[in-house]
Amino acid sequence: MIQLKDVSYVRLGSSNLETAETFATGCLGLEIAERGKKTLYLRSDDRAHTLCYSEGDPRQQTVGFEVEDEDDLQMAAATLEALGHQVDAGTAEGAEQRKVKAFIGFRDPTGNHIELVVRPERRGRRYFATRDAGITGFSHIGLNSTDPVRDERFWTRVCNARVSDRIGDIPLMRVNAIHHTIALVRAPTAGIQHINHQVESNDDVLRSYYFLNGKRVPIVFGPGRHPTSGARFLYFKGPDDMIFEYSVGVDEIEDEATHRPRQFGFEPSSLCMWGARPAGMALPDSNG
């Protein structure tokens, strides 16, 4: 079984790097870590970077997950190849670009591009926000899935993800104590559904709601509270229609031995216990 430790970074193609930088610094609140040749590295915590924009097709999207060491990386490669996944060995140049010791790349059953990395770099100086969004760090991702039941089996049987809760057939899965690191959302094609950053307080969520409204950033869901993880949240749209989320107060699973995933119906109250509805998502009415 592939032992994932944490989500490490997201790499996104950008149709306009200048627009991406303006959004990431002026709206999202990330710190510029480094500029490369047609690339922009951004920080949200003590890691060298958690988001990288590269000039290119916005459909080029990658999520990196950390594994323990190079032995685990080679074991993961062998496991994936035995299951029929094409595995691309990372080059030294590619590792330098990703600020990691070593990495491999592959695609999950839906076709999402995933990288497994060893020793992602940290920084000795603290993250310094470009605006007071209250960000404490990059926390989780939502992945598109053409078949969530099939993909759940991949993430939980081939990898060490565990289901914390389900909303309809959407599994919310953790690789550590945090309620979820990966959410699988049904969609017709591969892609990243959303990128989450944790913030310090409820006040940060609400301040950002008014701030982003003032900047005419499209709000797509919230403010609200998830009944699954308990997190208070706000979802909003960035460049190339990528959805970002701020949240605070996400639950932790304290006892792995006794936790049992809960099943929530696919209805508005399962997504937000306060009554917010996702923009553009058709859901049945809730009686509760």
C-alpha positions as protocol buffer text, in pm:
chain_id: "A"
residue {
  index: 1
  type: MET
  ca { x: 0 y: 0 z: 0 }
}
residue {
  index: 2
  type: ILE
  ca { x: 127 y: 347 z: -92 }
}
residue {
  index: 3
  type: GLN
  ca { x: 169 y: 550 z: 227 }
}
residue {
  index: 4
  type: LEU
  ca { x: 79 y: 913 z: 159 }
}
residue {
  index: 5
  type: LYS
  ca { x: 184 y: 1155 z: 435 }
}
residue {
  index: 6
  type: ASP
  ca { x: 24 y: 1479 z: 319 }
}
residue {
  index: 7
  type: VAL
  ca { x: -72 y: 1683 z: 16 }
}
residue {
  index: 8
  type: SER
  ca { x: 232 y: 1887 z: -81 }
}
residue {
  index: 9
  type: TYR
  ca { x: 160 y: 2122 z: -372 }
}
residue {
  index: 10
  type: VAL
  ca { x: -55 y: 2202 z: -673 }
}
residue {
  index: 11
  type: ARG
  ca { x: 86 y: 2291 z: -1017 }
}
residue {
  index: 12
  type: LEU
  ca { x: -145 y: 2478 z: -1254 }
}
residue {
  index: 13
  type: GLY
  ca { x: -110 y: 2585 z: -1614 }
}
residue {
  index: 14
  type: SER
  ca { x: -197 y: 2951 z: -1661 }
}
residue {
  index: 15
  type: SER
  ca { x: -333 y: 3133 z: -1964 }
}
residue {
  index: 16
  type: ASN
  ca { x: -198 y: 3460 z: -1820 }
}
residue {
  index: 17
  type: LEU
  ca { x: 74 y: 3460 z: -1553 }
}
residue {
  index: 18
  type: GLU
  ca { x: 27 y: 3829 z: -1479 }
}
residue {
  index: 19
  type: THR
  ca { x: -341 y: 3775 z: -1401 }
}
residue {
  index: 20
  type: ALA
  ca { x: -258 y: 3469 z: -1190 }
}
residue {
  index: 21
  type: GLU
  ca { x: -2 y: 3667 z: -988 }
}
residue {
  index: 22
  type: THR
  ca { x: -243 y: 3955 z: -931 }
}
residue {
  index: 23
  type: PHE
  ca { x: -509 y: 3716 z: -803 }
}
residue {
  index: 24
  type: ALA
  ca { x: -274 y: 3501 z: -592 }
}
residue {
  index: 25
  type: THR
  ca { x: -121 y: 3800 z: -414 }
}
residue {
  index: 26
  type: GLY
  ca { x: -397 y: 4062 z: -416 }
}
residue {
  index: 27
  type: CYS
  ca { x: -699 y: 3838 z: -358 }
}
residue {
  index: 28
  type: LEU
  ca { x: -591 y: 3496 z: -232 }
}
residue {
  index: 29
  type: GLY
  ca { x: -315 y: 3629 z: -9 }
}
residue {
  index: 30
  type: LEU
  ca { x: -20 y: 3404 z: -98 }
}
residue {
  index: 31
  type: GLU
  ca { x: 345 y: 3506 z: -81 }
}
residue {
  index: 32
  type: ILE
  ca { x: 566 y: 3502 z: -390 }
}
residue {
  index: 33
  type: ALA
  ca { x: 845 y: 3256 z: -315 }
}
residue {
  index: 34
  type: GLU
  ca { x: 1027 y: 3263 z: -647 }
}
residue {
  index: 35
  type: ARG
  ca { x: 988 y: 3349 z: -1012 }
}
residue {
  index: 36
  type: GLY
  ca { x: 1130 y: 3108 z: -1267 }
}
residue {
  index: 37
  type: LYS
  ca { x: 1127 y: 3094 z: -1643 }
}
residue {
  index: 38
  type: LYS
  ca { x: 755 y: 3129 z: -1719 }
}
residue {
  index: 39
  type: THR
  ca { x: 670 y: 3006 z: -1367 }
}
residue {
  index: 40
  type: LEU
  ca { x: 553 y: 3158 z: -1040 }
}
residue {
  index: 41
  type: TYR
  ca { x: 602 y: 2985 z: -704 }
}
residue {
  index: 42
  type: LEU
  ca { x: 376 y: 3079 z: -413 }
}
residue {
  index: 43
  type: ARG
  ca { x: 385 y: 3004 z: -39 }
}
residue {
  index: 44
  type: SER
  ca { x: 104 y: 2965 z: 213 }
}
residue {
  index: 45
  type: ASP
  ca { x: 295 y: 2809 z: 506 }
}
residue {
  index: 46
  type: ASP
  ca { x: 647 y: 2692 z: 597 }
}
residue {
  index: 47
  type: ARG
  ca { x: 688 y: 2492 z: 275 }
}
residue {
  index: 48
  type: ALA
  ca { x: 904 y: 2631 z: -6 }
}
residue {
  index: 49
  type: HIS
  ca { x: 590 y: 2649 z: -218 }
}
residue {
  index: 50
  type: THR
  ca { x: 240 y: 2505 z: -221 }
}
residue {
  index: 51
  type: LEU
  ca { x: 116 y: 2648 z: -552 }
}
residue {
  index: 52
  type: CYS
  ca { x: 303 y: 2688 z: -878 }
}
residue {
  index: 53
  type: TYR
  ca { x: 164 y: 2857 z: -1187 }
}
residue {
  index: 54
  type: SER
  ca { x: 333 y: 2783 z: -1520 }
}
residue {
  index: 55
  type: GLU
  ca { x: 258 y: 2952 z: -1849 }
}
residue {
  index: 56
  type: GLY
  ca { x: 53 y: 2707 z: -2053 }
}
residue {
  index: 57
  type: ASP
  ca { x: -275 y: 2524 z: -2091 }
}
residue {
  index: 58
  type: PRO
  ca { x: -495 y: 2566 z: -1778 }
}
residue {
  index: 59
  type: ARG
  ca { x: -600 y: 2204 z: -1819 }
}
residue {
  index: 60
  type: GLN
  ca { x: -246 y: 2107 z: -1716 }
}
residue {
  index: 61
  type: GLN
  ca { x: -306 y: 2041 z: -1346 }
}
residue {
  index: 62
  type: THR
  ca { x: -99 y: 1834 z: -1104 }
}
residue {
  index: 63
  type: VAL
  ca { x: -130 y: 1750 z: -735 }
}
residue {
  index: 64
  type: GLY
  ca { x: 178 y: 1640 z: -540 }
}
residue {
  index: 65
  type: PHE
  ca { x: 164 y: 1412 z: -235 }
}
residue {
  index: 66
  type: GLU
  ca { x: 453 y: 1344 z: 1 }
}
residue {
  index: 67
  type: VAL
  ca { x: 581 y: 994 z: 79 }
}
residue {
  index: 68
  type: GLU
  ca { x: 836 y: 904 z: 344 }
}
residue {
  index: 69
  type: ASP
  ca { x: 1154 y: 828 z: 150 }
}
residue {
  index: 70
  type: GLU
  ca { x: 1299 y: 704 z: -178 }
}
residue {
  index: 71
  type: ASP
  ca { x: 1241 y: 339 z: -84 }
}
residue {
  index: 72
  type: ASP
  ca { x: 871 y: 415 z: -45 }
}
residue {
  index: 73
  type: LEU
  ca { x: 878 y: 604 z: -375 }
}
residue {
  index: 74
  type: GLN
  ca { x: 1024 y: 304 z: -560 }
}
residue {
  index: 75
  type: MET
  ca { x: 777 y: 70 z: -392 }
}
residue {
  index: 76
  type: ALA
  ca { x: 494 y: 302 z: -502 }
}
residue {
  index: 77
  type: ALA
  ca { x: 622 y: 301 z: -860 }
}
residue {
  index: 78
  type: ALA
  ca { x: 636 y: -79 z: -865 }
}
residue {
  index: 79
  type: THR
  ca { x: 285 y: -106 z: -717 }
}
residue {
  index: 80
  type: LEU
  ca { x: 139 y: 133 z: -974 }
}
residue {
  index: 81
  type: GLU
  ca { x: 312 y: -35 z: -1267 }
}
residue {
  index: 82
  type: ALA
  ca { x: 188 y: -376 z: -1151 }
}
residue {
  index: 83
  type: LEU
  ca { x: -166 y: -237 z: -1164 }
}
residue {
  index: 84
  type: GLY
  ca { x: -119 y: -109 z: -1518 }
}
residue {
  index: 85
  type: HIS
  ca { x: -53 y: 259 z: -1447 }
}
residue {
  index: 86
  type: GLN
  ca { x: 215 y: 427 z: -1656 }
}
residue {
  index: 87
  type: VAL
  ca { x: 472 y: 572 z: -1417 }
}
residue {
  index: 88
  type: ASP
  ca { x: 704 y: 853 z: -1524 }
}
residue {
  index: 89
  type: ALA
  ca { x: 1029 y: 876 z: -1329 }
}
residue {
  index: 90
  type: GLY
  ca { x: 1112 y: 1229 z: -1229 }
}
residue {
  index: 91
  type: THR
  ca { x: 1432 y: 1385 z: -1361 }
}
residue {
  index: 92
  type: ALA
  ca { x: 1686 y: 1576 z: -1153 }
}
residue {
  index: 93
  type: GLU
  ca { x: 1579 y: 1895 z: -1332 }
}
residue {
  index: 94
  type: GLY
  ca { x: 1214 y: 1822 z: -1259 }
}
residue {
  index: 95
  type: ALA
  ca { x: 1290 y: 1759 z: -892 }
}
residue {
  index: 96
  type: GLU
  ca { x: 1473 y: 2091 z: -871 }
}
residue {
  index: 97
  type: GLN
  ca { x: 1173 y: 2266 z: -1027 }
}
residue {
  index: 98
  type: ARG
  ca { x: 943 y: 2106 z: -769 }
}
residue {
  index: 99
  type: LYS
  ca { x: 1176 y: 2175 z: -476 }
}
residue {
  index: 100
  type: VAL
  ca { x: 1185 y: 1804 z: -383 }
}
residue {
  index: 101
  type: LYS
  ca { x: 1451 y: 1533 z: -352 }
}
residue {
  index: 102
  type: ALA
  ca { x: 1283 y: 1293 z: -596 }
}
residue {
  index: 103
  type: PHE
  ca { x: 942 y: 1228 z: -753 }
}
residue {
  index: 104
  type: ILE
  ca { x: 735 y: 1013 z: -987 }
}
residue {
  index: 105
  type: GLY
  ca { x: 426 y: 1097 z: -1189 }
}
residue {
  index: 106
  type: PHE
  ca { x: 118 y: 894 z: -1287 }
}
residue {
  index: 107
  type: ARG
  ca { x: -255 y: 931 z: -1349 }
}
residue {
  index: 108
  type: ASP
  ca { x: -531 y: 809 z: -1121 }
}
residue {
  index: 109
  type: PRO
  ca { x: -819 y: 605 z: -1273 }
}
residue {
  index: 110
  type: THR
  ca { x: -1006 y: 921 z: -1379 }
}
residue {
  index: 111
  type: GLY
  ca { x: -693 y: 1066 z: -1542 }
}
residue {
  index: 112
  type: ASN
  ca { x: -591 y: 1324 z: -1281 }
}
residue {
  index: 113
  type: HIS
  ca { x: -216 y: 1384 z: -1290 }
}
residue {
  index: 114
  type: ILE
  ca { x: -63 y: 1292 z: -955 }
}
residue {
  index: 115
  type: GLU
  ca { x: 296 y: 1319 z: -836 }
}
residue {
  index: 116
  type: LEU
  ca { x: 450 y: 1144 z: -538 }
}
residue {
  index: 117
  type: VAL
  ca { x: 744 y: 1332 z: -389 }
}
residue {
  index: 118
  type: VAL
  ca { x: 1019 y: 1283 z: -134 }
}
residue {
  index: 119
  type: ARG
  ca { x: 1148 y: 1553 z: 99 }
}
residue {
  index: 120
  type: PRO
  ca { x: 964 y: 1865 z: -21 }
}
residue {
  index: 121
  type: GLU
  ca { x: 1163 y: 2168 z: 89 }
}
residue {
  index: 122
  type: ARG
  ca { x: 1071 y: 2387 z: 387 }
}
residue {
  index: 123
  type: ARG
  ca { x: 1182 y: 2743 z: 455 }
}
residue {
  index: 124
  type: GLY
  ca { x: 1340 y: 2876 z: 772 }
}
residue {
  index: 125
  type: ARG
  ca { x: 1154 y: 3204 z: 751 }
}
residue {
  index: 126
  type: ARG
  ca { x: 783 y: 3218 z: 811 }
}
residue {
  index: 127
  type: TYR
  ca { x: 522 y: 3271 z: 544 }
}
residue {
  index: 128
  type: PHE
  ca { x: 441 y: 3640 z: 501 }
}
residue {
  index: 129
  type: ALA
  ca { x: 97 y: 3708 z: 357 }
}
residue {
  index: 130
  type: THR
  ca { x: 51 y: 3965 z: 83 }
}
residue {
  index: 131
  type: ARG
  ca { x: -286 y: 4052 z: 235 }
}
residue {
  index: 132
  type: ASP
  ca { x: -437 y: 3978 z: 575 }
}
residue {
  index: 133
  type: ALA
  ca { x: -641 y: 3671 z: 477 }
}
residue {
  index: 134
  type: GLY
  ca { x: -545 y: 3480 z: 792 }
}
residue {
  index: 135
  type: ILE
  ca { x: -409 y: 3181 z: 596 }
}
residue {
  index: 136
  type: THR
  ca { x: -238 y: 2915 z: 808 }
}
residue {
  index: 137
  type: GLY
  ca { x: -161 y: 2671 z: 527 }
}
residue {
  index: 138
  type: PHE
  ca { x: -254 y: 2462 z: 225 }
}
residue {
  index: 139
  type: SER
  ca { x: -476 y: 2180 z: 351 }
}
residue {
  index: 140
  type: HIS
  ca { x: -667 y: 1974 z: 94 }
}
residue {
  index: 141
  type: ILE
  ca { x: -785 y: 1937 z: -263 }
}
residue {
  index: 142
  type: GLY
  ca { x: -1103 y: 1835 z: -441 }
}
residue {
  index: 143
  type: LEU
  ca { x: -1047 y: 1607 z: -740 }
}
residue {
  index: 144
  type: ASN
  ca { x: -1286 y: 1545 z: -1024 }
}
residue {
  index: 145
  type: SER
  ca { x: -1391 y: 1182 z: -1062 }
}
residue {
  index: 146
  type: THR
  ca { x: -1576 y: 1018 z: -1347 }
}
residue {
  index: 147
  type: ASP
  ca { x: -1655 y: 727 z: -1111 }
}
residue {
  index: 148
  type: PRO
  ca { x: -1622 y: 811 z: -739 }
}
residue {
  index: 149
  type: VAL
  ca { x: -1685 y: 453 z: -625 }
}
residue {
  index: 150
  type: ARG
  ca { x: -1405 y: 320 z: -846 }
}
residue {
  index: 151
  type: ASP
  ca { x: -1170 y: 603 z: -753 }
}
residue {
  index: 152
  type: GLU
  ca { x: -1242 y: 562 z: -383 }
}
residue {
  index: 153
  type: ARG
  ca { x: -1119 y: 204 z: -413 }
}
residue {
  index: 154
  type: PHE
  ca { x: -795 y: 329 z: -571 }
}
residue {
  index: 155
  type: TRP
  ca { x: -725 y: 587 z: -301 }
}
residue {
  index: 156
  type: THR
  ca { x: -818 y: 356 z: -12 }
}
residue {
  index: 157
  type: ARG
  ca { x: -686 y: 19 z: -135 }
}
residue {
  index: 158
  type: VAL
  ca { x: -383 y: 114 z: -343 }
}
residue {
  index: 159
  type: CYS
  ca { x: -305 y: 415 z: -121 }
}
residue {
  index: 160
  type: ASN
  ca { x: -360 y: 465 z: 251 }
}
residue {
  index: 161
  type: ALA
  ca { x: -649 y: 714 z: 234 }
}
residue {
  index: 162
  type: ARG
  ca { x: -936 y: 646 z: 474 }
}
residue {
  index: 163
  type: VAL
  ca { x: -1295 y: 761 z: 425 }
}
residue {
  index: 164
  type: SER
  ca { x: -1408 y: 1002 z: 696 }
}
residue {
  index: 165
  type: ASP
  ca { x: -1759 y: 1067 z: 560 }
}
residue {
  index: 166
  type: ARG
  ca { x: -1956 y: 1046 z: 236 }
}
residue {
  index: 167
  type: ILE
  ca { x: -2206 y: 1286 z: 78 }
}
residue {
  index: 168
  type: GLY
  ca { x: -2399 y: 1075 z: -169 }
}
residue {
  index: 169
  type: ASP
  ca { x: -2114 y: 902 z: -353 }
}
residue {
  index: 170
  type: ILE
  ca { x: -1861 y: 1179 z: -272 }
}
residue {
  index: 171
  type: PRO
  ca { x: -1598 y: 1037 z: -34 }
}
residue {
  index: 172
  type: LEU
  ca { x: -1410 y: 1274 z: 195 }
}
residue {
  index: 173
  type: MET
  ca { x: -1080 y: 1098 z: 262 }
}
residue {
  index: 174
  type: ARG
  ca { x: -791 y: 1160 z: 500 }
}
residue {
  index: 175
  type: VAL
  ca { x: -427 y: 1052 z: 493 }
}
residue {
  index: 176
  type: ASN
  ca { x: -352 y: 1190 z: 840 }
}
residue {
  index: 177
  type: ALA
  ca { x: -565 y: 1308 z: 1135 }
}
residue {
  index: 178
  type: ILE
  ca { x: -731 y: 1597 z: 948 }
}
residue {
  index: 179
  type: HIS
  ca { x: -1089 y: 1509 z: 846 }
}
residue {
  index: 180
  type: HIS
  ca { x: -1006 y: 1507 z: 475 }
}
residue {
  index: 181
  type: THR
  ca { x: -713 y: 1564 z: 244 }
}
residue {
  index: 182
  type: ILE
  ca { x: -891 y: 1449 z: -74 }
}
residue {
  index: 183
  type: ALA
  ca { x: -1253 y: 1492 z: -179 }
}
residue {
  index: 184
  type: LEU
  ca { x: -1372 y: 1314 z: -494 }
}
residue {
  index: 185
  type: VAL
  ca { x: -1645 y: 1501 z: -682 }
}
residue {
  index: 186
  type: ARG
  ca { x: -1834 y: 1347 z: -974 }
}
residue {
  index: 187
  type: ALA
  ca { x: -1750 y: 1522 z: -1301 }
}
residue {
  index: 188
  type: PRO
  ca { x: -1733 y: 1432 z: -1671 }
}
residue {
  index: 189
  type: THR
  ca { x: -1358 y: 1490 z: -1703 }
}
residue {
  index: 190
  type: ALA
  ca { x: -1041 y: 1488 z: -1493 }
}
residue {
  index: 191
  type: GLY
  ca { x: -933 y: 1805 z: -1314 }
}
residue {
  index: 192
  type: ILE
  ca { x: -889 y: 1977 z: -982 }
}
residue {
  index: 193
  type: GLN
  ca { x: -1231 y: 2070 z: -843 }
}
residue {
  index: 194
  type: HIS
  ca { x: -1104 y: 2306 z: -570 }
}
residue {
  index: 195
  type: ILE
  ca { x: -797 y: 2404 z: -367 }
}
residue {
  index: 196
  type: ASN
  ca { x: -832 y: 2461 z: 8 }
}
residue {
  index: 197
  type: HIS
  ca { x: -639 y: 2687 z: 243 }
}
residue {
  index: 198
  type: GLN
  ca { x: -708 y: 2694 z: 615 }
}
residue {
  index: 199
  type: VAL
  ca { x: -746 y: 3029 z: 792 }
}
residue {
  index: 200
  type: GLU
  ca { x: -723 y: 3124 z: 1158 }
}
residue {
  index: 201
  type: SER
  ca { x: -1079 y: 3221 z: 1250 }
}
residue {
  index: 202
  type: ASN
  ca { x: -1444 y: 3261 z: 1154 }
}
residue {
  index: 203
  type: ASP
  ca { x: -1372 y: 3632 z: 1127 }
}
residue {
  index: 204
  type: ASP
  ca { x: -1118 y: 3563 z: 851 }
}
residue {
  index: 205
  type: VAL
  ca { x: -1381 y: 3376 z: 649 }
}
residue {
  index: 206
  type: LEU
  ca { x: -1632 y: 3659 z: 679 }
}
residue {
  index: 207
  type: ARG
  ca { x: -1377 y: 3935 z: 622 }
}
residue {
  index: 208
  type: SER
  ca { x: -1270 y: 3761 z: 302 }
}
residue {
  index: 209
  type: TYR
  ca { x: -1632 y: 3728 z: 192 }
}
residue {
  index: 210
  type: TYR
  ca { x: -1675 y: 4106 z: 198 }
}
residue {
  index: 211
  type: PHE
  ca { x: -1325 y: 4175 z: 68 }
}
residue {
  index: 212
  type: LEU
  ca { x: -1361 y: 3942 z: -231 }
}
residue {
  index: 213
  type: ASN
  ca { x: -1707 y: 4076 z: -307 }
}
residue {
  index: 214
  type: GLY
  ca { x: -1553 y: 4421 z: -317 }
}
residue {
  index: 215
  type: LYS
  ca { x: -1293 y: 4295 z: -564 }
}
residue {
  index: 216
  type: ARG
  ca { x: -1571 y: 4141 z: -778 }
}
residue {
  index: 217
  type: VAL
  ca { x: -1431 y: 3791 z: -727 }
}
residue {
  index: 218
  type: PRO
  ca { x: -1714 y: 3543 z: -795 }
}
residue {
  index: 219
  type: ILE
  ca { x: -1834 y: 3373 z: -475 }
}
residue {
  index: 220
  type: VAL
  ca { x: -1953 y: 3023 z: -563 }
}
residue {
  index: 221
  type: PHE
  ca { x: -2048 y: 2883 z: -219 }
}
residue {
  index: 222
  type: GLY
  ca { x: -2084 y: 3024 z: 130 }
}
residue {
  index: 223
  type: PRO
  ca { x: -2018 y: 3154 z: 379 }
}
residue {
  index: 224
  type: GLY
  ca { x: -2139 y: 2833 z: 537 }
}
residue {
  index: 225
  type: ARG
  ca { x: -2057 y: 2537 z: 757 }
}
residue {
  index: 226
  type: HIS
  ca { x: -2000 y: 2178 z: 647 }
}
residue {
  index: 227
  type: PRO
  ca { x: -2189 y: 1928 z: 868 }
}
residue {
  index: 228
  type: THR
  ca { x: -1930 y: 1661 z: 779 }
}
residue {
  index: 229
  type: SER
  ca { x: -1603 y: 1822 z: 889 }
}
residue {
  index: 230
  type: GLY
  ca { x: -1754 y: 2107 z: 1092 }
}
residue {
  index: 231
  type: ALA
  ca { x: -1549 y: 2358 z: 892 }
}
residue {
  index: 232
  type: ARG
  ca { x: -1676 y: 2711 z: 828 }
}
residue {
  index: 233
  type: PHE
  ca { x: -1605 y: 2787 z: 464 }
}
residue {
  index: 234
  type: LEU
  ca { x: -1605 y: 3017 z: 165 }
}
residue {
  index: 235
  type: TYR
  ca { x: -1552 y: 2908 z: -198 }
}
residue {
  index: 236
  type: PHE
  ca { x: -1460 y: 3156 z: -471 }
}
residue {
  index: 237
  type: LYS
  ca { x: -1339 y: 3151 z: -831 }
}
residue {
  index: 238
  type: GLY
  ca { x: -990 y: 3244 z: -946 }
}
residue {
  index: 239
  type: PRO
  ca { x: -823 y: 3266 z: -1287 }
}
residue {
  index: 240
  type: ASP
  ca { x: -911 y: 3004 z: -1549 }
}
residue {
  index: 241
  type: ASP
  ca { x: -1220 y: 2915 z: -1339 }
}
residue {
  index: 242
  type: MET
  ca { x: -1021 y: 2739 z: -1066 }
}
residue {
  index: 243
  type: ILE
  ca { x: -1215 y: 2731 z: -739 }
}
residue {
  index: 244
  type: PHE
  ca { x: -1039 y: 2815 z: -412 }
}
residue {
  index: 245
  type: GLU
  ca { x: -1166 y: 2765 z: -59 }
}
residue {
  index: 246
  type: TYR
  ca { x: -1093 y: 2921 z: 277 }
}
residue {
  index: 247
  type: SER
  ca { x: -1204 y: 2719 z: 579 }
}
residue {
  index: 248
  type: VAL
  ca { x: -1150 y: 2705 z: 953 }
}
residue {
  index: 249
  type: GLY
  ca { x: -1233 y: 2461 z: 1232 }
}
residue {
  index: 250
  type: VAL
  ca { x: -1204 y: 2136 z: 1039 }
}
residue {
  index: 251
  type: ASP
  ca { x: -1242 y: 1829 z: 1261 }
}
residue {
  index: 252
  type: GLU
  ca { x: -967 y: 1580 z: 1332 }
}
residue {
  index: 253
  type: ILE
  ca { x: -1019 y: 1205 z: 1359 }
}
residue {
  index: 254
  type: GLU
  ca { x: -872 y: 1127 z: 1700 }
}
residue {
  index: 255
  type: ASP
  ca { x: -937 y: 752 z: 1717 }
}
residue {
  index: 256
  type: GLU
  ca { x: -872 y: 559 z: 1396 }
}
residue {
  index: 257
  type: ALA
  ca { x: -988 y: 233 z: 1555 }
}
residue {
  index: 258
  type: THR
  ca { x: -1338 y: 349 z: 1640 }
}
residue {
  index: 259
  type: HIS
  ca { x: -1419 y: 602 z: 1366 }
}
residue {
  index: 260
  type: ARG
  ca { x: -1693 y: 498 z: 1125 }
}
residue {
  index: 261
  type: PRO
  ca { x: -1771 y: 702 z: 814 }
}
residue {
  index: 262
  type: ARG
  ca { x: -2113 y: 864 z: 813 }
}
residue {
  index: 263
  type: GLN
  ca { x: -2337 y: 863 z: 508 }
}
residue {
  index: 264
  type: PHE
  ca { x: -2502 y: 1195 z: 420 }
}
residue {
  index: 265
  type: GLY
  ca { x: -2762 y: 1231 z: 146 }
}
residue {
  index: 266
  type: PHE
  ca { x: -2673 y: 1439 z: -158 }
}
residue {
  index: 267
  type: GLU
  ca { x: -2885 y: 1740 z: -62 }
}
residue {
  index: 268
  type: PRO
  ca { x: -2822 y: 2104 z: 34 }
}
residue {
  index: 269
  type: SER
  ca { x: -2818 y: 2045 z: 411 }
}
residue {
  index: 270
  type: SER
  ca { x: -2542 y: 1784 z: 371 }
}
residue {
  index: 271
  type: LEU
  ca { x: -2317 y: 2045 z: 210 }
}
residue {
  index: 272
  type: CYS
  ca { x: -2404 y: 2339 z: 436 }
}
residue {
  index: 273
  type: MET
  ca { x: -2590 y: 2325 z: 767 }
}
residue {
  index: 274
  type: TRP
  ca { x: -2652 y: 2701 z: 752 }
}
residue {
  index: 275
  type: GLY
  ca { x: -2841 y: 2691 z: 425 }
}
residue {
  index: 276
  type: ALA
  ca { x: -2587 y: 2813 z: 166 }
}
residue {
  index: 277
  type: ARG
  ca { x: -2613 y: 2653 z: -176 }
}
residue {
  index: 278
  type: PRO
  ca { x: -2335 y: 2605 z: -433 }
}
residue {
  index: 279
  type: ALA
  ca { x: -2380 y: 2834 z: -734 }
}
residue {
  index: 280
  type: GLY
  ca { x: -2478 y: 2643 z: -1045 }
}
residue {
  index: 281
  type: MET
  ca { x: -2523 y: 2304 z: -874 }
}
residue {
  index: 282
  type: ALA
  ca { x: -2866 y: 2145 z: -910 }
}
residue {
  index: 283
  type: LEU
  ca { x: -2966 y: 1984 z: -581 }
}
residue {
  index: 284
  type: PRO
  ca { x: -3296 y: 1850 z: -450 }
}
residue {
  index: 285
  type: ASP
  ca { x: -3473 y: 2050 z: -181 }
}
residue {
  index: 286
  type: SER
  ca { x: -3396 y: 1949 z: 175 }
}
residue {
  index: 287
  type: ASN
  ca { x: -3663 y: 1892 z: 437 }
}
residue {
  index: 288
  type: GLY
  ca { x: -3422 y: 1974 z: 715 }
}
